[in-house]
Amino acid sequence: MVSLRWGGFAARAIYLVSSLPSQYSERATAARNSLEAAAALQGWYDGPSGLWATTGWWNSANCLTVLGDWALNAGSTAQSLSVPDIIANTFDNAQRVLVTAQKTVSATGLTTSTYQFHPQDKRGFSEFINEYYDDEGWWALAMIRSWDVTHEQTYLDMAERIFQDMQAGTDDTCGGGIWWSKAKQYKNAIANELYLSVAASLANRIPSQKQRYTQLARDQWTWFNQSGMINGDNLINDGLSINADGSCVNNGLTTWSYNQGVVLGGLVELAAAAGDSSYLDEATGIARAAIELLSDENGVIREADRCEPDCGADGTQFKGIFVRNLQYLQRVAPQDVFGTAIRKNADSIWAYNRNDRNQFGIQWAGPADAGAGPSASTHSSAMDVIVAALAIGA
């Protein structure tokens, strides 16, 4: 894509960073760091497409979500940086890019997304719909967070329309759940966790449809919890294998960090919608197991299966998604181990994984130029941690 960026945003952000008070408290430090991270992220923003250069379409939905989370926690500072304008521009343009997506899955379950420019295809990603239900789920969550920031009904309406398309991907194969893609060949964890999270999130934001969405989310969690994807260590493998007789079993593929993450946010939303704190207990068990799995000897989170620093263009996004959702859980069901993990990783990113342009790389223990170096994906993923520290009052 052509890299025509919003230079005015970055310049304004740099000015505001320089005018902030000195770092006199942990909260002030977290606020300042998150503002600098947001300014650096916008250095990749491509205004005409509404996407972030150096990363993919679904990753850009996560860039928008982390900006939304930051806006909700940064107060008036975020308003001065025009987050609602970024949301509006992305909403208008990101669904109009004339590209198509293709995905492949490696032997370990690591996805790789590729994009082709198709000027003759006038649909693009109209209404944020494509051939992959997980991509759609990311954009539905981005639209929900956009509504949280602006309360513009257009964004919530779009989230509902995306979810309606996702519903078409559910059937009785494996006893329920949603397919990963419209080719209907694989039922995996991430698409099903996104389906849960979107349904539960809509239940909490559309009072007239609360009962319907809550029941959809309840049913989805019941199925997911019994599907076999959650293994004996309380960790979530990548998906299910479908046997010749039609039965489905855990495929034993990698317990990627984002598979341990989205489910946490979904259960937080479901607990609120259903008024049932037992869902938080389920989330807490998964989160504790995931922190133990993902943390190195210094408590710094690294991707499962030791893929770092070469996790492809998709895997670079995963860890931040885990910590983002861990933060949602920490705010309603706090645990010392959760807060410690968030703060320790935020400190490591800022001290060791930041270059002279405040850009973050894939390895949170550093250095920032490991692998292919910083991109909008590696940066927004690490920014999720910086925002999480702000959100929990670090």
N, C-alpha and C positions, 0 to 999 in steps of 0.2 A: 504494500500500500504506500501511497505517497505520504511522506512525513511532513505534513504541514501542521505545526503545533501551535498551541495557544500561548505564544510568548508572553502576552500580557498577564496571563494567570501566573506564570512562573516568576515574572518580575515583581508582581504584586506580593506574591508569597515570600520572596526573598526580602522585600522591604519589611513585611510584617514580622518575619523571623528576627531581623536585625533590631526591630523596635521593641521586642518583648523584654520584660524585666529580666534581670540576672537570675540564674537558676538557684533559687533560695529554698526549694523544697522538692521532695520527690514528685509531688503532683505537678509542680511547675516544670520540672525537668521532663516528665512524661509529656506534658502539653507541648513544650518546645520541640522535643524530638519528633513528635507526631506531626507537627506542622512542617518541619523540615522534610520529613518523609513524604508528606502529601505533595509538597512543592516539587520534590525530585520525581515522583511518579508522573506528575503532569508534564514533565519534560519529554515524555514519550507520547503524549496525547496528540492524536491526529484529528483535528476539528472537523474536516470535511467528512470523514468516515464515522466519527463518533467512537472510534476504537483506539486502543493503545498499540502503537507500533512495537515491533519485536516480539509480539505474542499473538496467540490465536483468538478466535471469536469467542469461544466459551470462557477463555481466560479473561477476556475483557469484561465479561459479566462479573467476574470476581474482582477485577479492578474497581468497577463501579460499586460493588457491595462494600468493599473496604473503605472507599471514600464515604459511603453512606454511614457506615458505622462510626467513622471518624467524626463526621458532621454531627451525629447524635451525641457524641461525647465531648466535643471540643467547644461547644457553646457558640458565642458570638464570633469567635475567630473563624470558624468554618463558614459562617454566613458571609463574612467579608471576603472570603476566597471564592465565592460564587459557586458552591457545590450545586445548588438548584439549577444553575445555568448549565453546568456540565451534564447533569442528569437529563435535562431537557434536550440538549444537543445530541447526546448519545441515544436517547429514545427516538428522536427524529431520524437519525442517520444510520445507526448500527443495523437496523433491520432492512436497509436499502442497499447494502453493499452487494455487488453482483458477483458473488463467489459461491462455490459449493464446498462442502466439507466431506472428507473421507477419513475413516478411522480404521486402524488395525490394532490388534491386541497381541502382545508378545507372549512367549511361553510362560512368563511369570505373571501375566495379567496387566502389564504396563501398556497403556494406550498411547498411540501416536496419531495426532491429527494433522492432516495436510489439507491445503486449500487451493482451489483453482479458480481463476478469474474467468467468468462467463458473461461477457457483455451482452450476449444474445438472450440471456435468461433474465427477464425483467422482474422476476419475483424476488431474487436474492433470498434473504432470510426474513421475508415479510411476516410481521407479527411474531418475530423471534422464533419461528418454526423451522426445523430442518429434519433430517432423517434420524437424529439421535435424541432419545428422550432425556439423556443426562444433560446434553447441551441445553435443551429446553428448560430443564429444571433449574439450571444455574441462572438463566435469564429470568425465570419466574421469581426466584428469590431476590435477584437484583431489582426487579420491578417492585416487589413488596418492600424492600428496604428504601427504594426511591419514594414510595408512598409514605413510609414512616418519617422521612425527612421533610417532605413537602406537603403531604396530605392532598396531593393532586389526584383526583379520582381516576384520571386516565391511566395511571400506572397500576392501580389495583385492578381496574378492568382488564388491562392487558395480562396481568398475572393470572386472572381467572380464565382468559381465553387460552393461554398457554397450557394451563392445567387441564382444560377440556380436551386439548389435543393429546396430552399425556394419558388421559384416561382411556383413550382408544388403544393404547399399548398394553392394557391389562387383559389377562385372560386366566383360564384355569390350569394352564400348563404349570407344573410344579405345585399345583394347588392354589395358585394365585400369583400376585405380584405383577410387575411391569417389565417388559422386555427392554434391553439396552438400546436397541435400534428398531426401526420399522421393518428391517429384514427378519426380525423375530427368530434369531438363532441363539441368543445368549441372554440369560437372566443374571444380572450381576448386582453387587451390593450397592454401588453408588447410585444407579438409576432408581433403585427401590428406596434408598434413604432419602433421595431428593423428593420422590413422590410423597413420602411420609411428611417431610418437612414443609413442603408447599401446602399440602392439605391442612396440616395443623396450623400453619401460619395464617392461612385464609380464614380458618375457623375463628381465630382471635381478632380478625379485622373486619369481618362482614357479619354483623349481628343477625341479619335476616337469614343467613345461611349457616349459622354456627352449628346447629345440630347435625346438618348433613355433612359438613366438612369434618366435624369432630368424629362422626361415625366412620367416615372413610379413613381417617387417620388411625382410629382405633383398630379397624379391621386390617389395615396395612401393617401396623406394628405386630398384631397377633400373628399374622402370616410370617412376617420377617423373623420374628423371634423363634418360630417353629420351623423355619425353612432349612435349617442346617448351616447357614452361613456363619453363625456365631459358633466358634469352636470351643473346645473344652477349656481353653485358657481365657475365655471371655473376650476373645479378639475376633475380628471379622475378616474372613478371607474374601477374595475378590468376587466369587460368584458360585454358581451352581453348574454341575455337569448333569446333562439329561441322558439317562440310560436308555438302552434299546427298548426296555419295557415301559418307558415313560416316567419312571421314578427319577427323582432328582436328589443329588447329594452334593455336599460341600466339595468344591473342586481342589481345595488345598493350595490355591494360588496365593500370592503374597498378601500379607495383611498391611496394605498400603495405609499411610497415615490418614488420608482423607476418608477412607472407609471407617476409621474409628472416630471421625469428626462429625460429619453431617448428621449422623444418627443422634448425636448429643443435642444438637440444636432442634432436631425434630421432636425429641422426647421432652425437651424443655417447653416447646410450644404446645405439645399434646397435654402435658401436665397442667398447663394453664387453661387450655380449652376444656378439658374434662374435669378439672378440679380434683385431680388424683395425683398425689405426690409419689405414689409408687413408681411412676414412670421416671421420676428423678433418681430413685434408687437404682433402677436398671441402668440409667445413664452413668451414674457414679461408678458402678462396677466396671463398665466398659472403659471409662476415662482413666481410672486407676491402672487397669491392665495395660492400656495403651501407653501411658507415661512410662511405665516400667519397661515396655518393649522398645520404645523409641528413644529413650534418653541414653546418652553415653555416660562414661564414668564421671563426667563433670556436670551432668544434668542437662546438657545441651541436646536438643532434639535433632535427630537425623533420620532420613527416610529409611523405611523398612527395606530389607533385602540389600542394604548397603549400596544402593545404586549411585549415591553421590560420589563425585560431582557430575556424573553423566546420567541424568534421569530423563533425558529427552526433553522435548518442548512442553509436554503435558505434565510430567512428574515434578517439574519445578514448582508447580502451583500447590502441591498436595499438603505440605506441612502447615502452611498458613491457614488452610481451611480447617485443619484439626484444631489449631490454637484459637481460631476465631470462635469455633463452637464450644471449645473448652471454656472460653470466657463467658459465653452465654450461660453455661452451666454454673460456673463459679459465682455468678451474680445472684442466682436463686438458690443454690445448694452449695455454699462455700465449703471448701476443704483446704487445709493448709498445703497439701501436696499440689493442688491445682494452682493456688496463688504463687507458690514458690517456683513452679515450673514456668509460669508466665513471666515473672519478674526476672528469673535467671536467664531465660532466653532473650528477653528484651535487652538486658544488659550486655549479653554476649554479642548480639547483633550490632548494637551501637558501638561497642568497643573494638570488635575484631572483624566485622563483616560489612564495613562501610568504607567506600572510597572517598576521594576528595570532593566528589560531587554529591555526597550523601546518598549514593545508590548502593543497594544491598544485593549480594550474590546468593548462591544456592546454599552454601555451607554456613550455618549460623555460628559455627565456631571460627569461621574465617578460613582463608582470606576472601575478600569480595570478588577477586578476579578468578577464583577457582572455576574449573570447567570452562564454559563459554563466557563467563563473566556476567555482570548484571544485565538483566532485561526487565521489561515491564512485569513479566511473570515472577521472576525471582524476587524482584523488589516488592511487588504488591503482596506476595506471600509473606515475606519478612515484615512488611508493614502491618499485616494482620496482628503480629505479636506486639509491635509498638503501640498499636491502638488498643489491644487487649490490656496492656499495662496501664494505659490511661483510663480505660473503662473500670478497672478494679481499684483505681485510686492509688497506683504505685507512685 
